[in-house]
Amino acid sequence: MKNATMKAIAEEAGVSLTTVSCILNKKNLKYSAATKDRIYAIAERLKYRPNALIHGMQTGKSGMAGVMIPNNTWFYSQINSGIHDIFSKSSTLMLLNWNYKCFTDEDLNLERSIIHQMIERRVEGILLRPSFEGFQKSYFEEILERNIPLILVDRELAELKTDYVGTDDTYGGQQAAKHLLSLGHKRALYVGADKVSTSHHRQRGFQKKWEATTGKQAEVMNSEDDDFENELSKILKKKKSRPTAVFCINDSVAGRVISIAEACGLSIPEDLSIIGFGDERLGHVRHDLTTFDQHPIQIGQTAAKLYLERTQETEHTDTQSILIKPQLLIKGTTQKPN
């Protein structure tokens, strides 16, 4: 197998190296069927594999896609599965890596380093879920200067105009409000995260629908505040004015809200209806949580298809923002208020 080269095939077949190259690369096939069959048979017996590095230098195409999407949760693993489904059918190989956090300059430099390493390995494009939404446009200047297609997934960047594939979060917020209003709820709370754009979109959709129906806005809290649990406990203990329903940015926050509510002596959903987001199937949440299916596999597949379009087009077209509508899954944590 060490000698499984075009030169070795040419020597055994008694033909020129050019002949072997043309036949194996399916170029200028003016050769007889017997010659082609002999070359293919020798190549198969020697287990010949083309050198992707050399092919990439010759064509400028590596066949590699840089994928910077976390794989540490069910949601993101499903997105990556969707990407893999499409790439595996197109001879595109995923180079998967990611940055877990973005709390220090060292964390941010790690993300930049990963991007640079992907460029050095000649990825043809990058699918990226940014770990931090405050990145400046200059952070990605090398990608932009090299005209490498960049598609953001699940999280947008305000400073960067590029392709995006994610959830229609505004629609999700509207559907959450619509469901709670249909049950007869009059007082609601939205628990989000101030530094996350998806949270703002979900809040906007929820508030717009809630205000249009009730004439007033729902209360809002930031789950990332240091005193969040104490402040929420105070609100929930006000029997006459407390909300009867809470819509949360995601299932993990919904689990926290349930724990705080139960510590205050409330029953779910009899005293407080809860809606999460993401259908994360968290083991520590013992309730059958009403939530949203974001169709993560479809998000991944859509992003991968857009990637293939971008890497194959000769002229860059206008950027696209593709939003997948989430599906409300009504389960055991919402009901009519008492």
Long-range contacts (C-beta under 8 A, 24 or more apart in sequence): 1-46, 1-47, 3-46, 4-43, 4-46, 4-47, 4-48, 4-49, 5-48, 6-48, 8-46, 9-39, 9-42, 9-43, 9-46, 9-48, 12-42, 13-38, 13-39, 13-42, 15-39, 24-48, 24-50, 25-50, 56-122, 61-124, 62-121, 62-122, 62-123, 62-124, 63-91, 63-92, 63-93, 63-124, 64-92, 64-93, 64-94, 64-95, 64-121, 64-122, 64-123, 64-124, 65-92, 65-93, 65-94, 65-95, 65-123, 65-124, 65-125, 65-126, 65-127, 65-304, 65-307, 65-311, 66-95, 66-97, 66-115, 66-118, 66-119, 66-121, 66-123, 66-125, 66-126, 66-127, 66-128, 67-94, 67-95, 67-96, 67-97, 67-126, 67-127, 68-97, 68-98, 68-99, 68-111, 68-114, 68-115, 68-118, 68-126, 68-127, 68-128, 68-129, 69-96, 69-98, 69-127, 69-128, 69-129, 69-153, 69-154, 70-98, 70-100, 70-129, 70-131, 71-96, 71-98, 72-100, 73-280, 74-280, 74-281, 75-278, 75-280, 75-294, 75-296, 76-129, 76-154, 76-296, 78-296, 78-297, 78-300, 79-129, 79-153, 79-154, 79-296, 79-297, 79-299, 79-300, 79-303, 80-300, 81-297, 81-300, 82-296, 82-297, 82-298, 82-299, 82-300, 82-301, 82-302, 82-303, 82-304, 83-127, 83-300, 83-301, 83-303, 83-304, 84-300, 85-297, 85-300, 85-301, 85-304, 86-300, 86-301, 86-304, 86-305, 86-308, 87-304, 90-308, 92-308, 95-121, 95-123, 98-129, 98-131, 99-131, 100-131, 101-131, 102-131, 102-132, 107-131, 108-132, 108-135, 112-139, 115-140, 115-142, 115-143, 116-142, 119-143, 119-146, 119-148, 123-148, 124-148, 124-149, 124-311, 125-149, 125-150, 125-151, 125-307, 125-310, 125-311, 126-150, 126-151, 127-151, 127-153, 127-303, 127-304, 127-307, 128-152, 128-153, 129-153, 129-154, 129-155, 130-155, 130-157, 133-157, 133-158, 133-195, 133-196, 133-197, 134-195, 135-159, 135-160, 147-316, 149-307, 149-310, 149-311, 151-303, 151-306, 151-307, 151-310, 153-299, 153-300, 153-303, 154-198, 154-299, 155-196, 155-197, 155-198, 156-197, 158-197, 161-319, 162-319, 163-306, 163-310, 163-319, 163-320, 163-321, 164-319, 164-320, 164-321, 164-322, 165-299, 165-302, 165-303, 165-306, 165-322, 165-324, 166-198, 166-299, 166-322, 166-323, 166-324, 167-198, 167-294, 167-299, 167-323, 167-324, 167-326, 168-323, 168-324, 168-325, 168-326, 169-198, 169-201, 169-202, 169-205, 169-326, 170-201, 170-202, 170-204, 170-205, 171-205, 171-323, 171-325, 171-326, 172-202, 172-205, 172-277, 172-292, 172-294, 172-325, 172-326, 172-328, 173-201, 173-202, 173-203, 173-204, 173-205, 173-206, 173-207, 173-208, 173-209, 173-247, 174-205, 174-206, 174-208, 174-209, 175-205, 175-292, 175-326, 175-328, 176-202, 176-205, 176-206, 176-247, 176-275, 176-277, 176-292, 176-328, 177-205, 177-206, 177-207, 177-209, 177-210, 177-213, 177-218, 177-247, 178-209, 179-275, 179-290, 179-328, 179-330, 179-334, 180-245, 180-247, 180-273, 180-275, 180-334, 181-209, 181-210, 181-213, 181-214, 183-245, 183-273, 183-334, 183-335, 183-336, 183-337, 184-336, 184-337, 185-244, 185-245, 185-273, 185-337, 186-214, 186-244, 186-337, 187-218, 187-219, 187-241, 187-242, 187-243, 187-244, 187-245, 188-218, 188-219, 188-243, 188-244, 188-245, 188-246, 188-247, 189-218, 189-219, 189-220, 189-221, 189-235, 189-243, 189-245, 189-246, 189-247, 190-218, 190-219, 190-220, 190-221, 190-246, 190-247, 190-248, 191-220, 191-221, 191-222, 191-223, 191-232, 191-246, 191-247, 191-248, 191-249, 191-253, 191-257, 192-220, 192-221, 192-222, 192-223, 192-248, 192-249, 193-222, 193-223, 193-224, 193-249, 193-253, 194-222, 194-224, 195-224, 196-249, 198-249, 199-249, 202-247, 202-249, 202-277, 206-247, 218-243, 218-247, 219-243, 223-248, 223-249, 223-253, 223-256, 229-256, 229-260, 232-257, 232-260, 233-260, 233-263, 233-264, 236-260, 236-261, 236-264, 236-266, 236-272, 237-264, 243-272, 244-271, 244-272, 244-273, 244-337, 244-338, 245-272, 245-273, 245-274, 245-275, 245-334, 245-337, 246-272, 246-273, 246-274, 246-275, 247-275, 248-274, 248-275, 248-276, 248-277, 249-277, 250-276, 250-277, 250-278, 250-280, 251-276, 251-277, 251-278, 251-279, 251-280, 251-281, 251-282, 251-285, 251-289, 251-291, 252-280, 252-282, 254-285, 254-289, 254-291, 254-333, 255-282, 255-284, 255-285, 255-289, 258-285, 258-287, 258-333, 268-333, 269-332, 269-333, 269-334, 269-335, 270-335, 270-338, 271-338, 273-333, 273-334, 273-335, 273-337, 274-333, 274-334, 275-333, 275-334, 276-333, 277-326, 279-329, 287-332, 287-333, 288-331, 288-332, 288-333, 289-331, 289-332, 289-333, 290-328, 290-329, 290-330, 290-331, 290-332, 290-333, 290-334, 291-329, 291-331, 292-326, 292-327, 292-328, 292-329, 293-326, 293-327, 293-329, 294-324, 294-326, 295-324, 295-326, 295-327, 298-324, 299-324
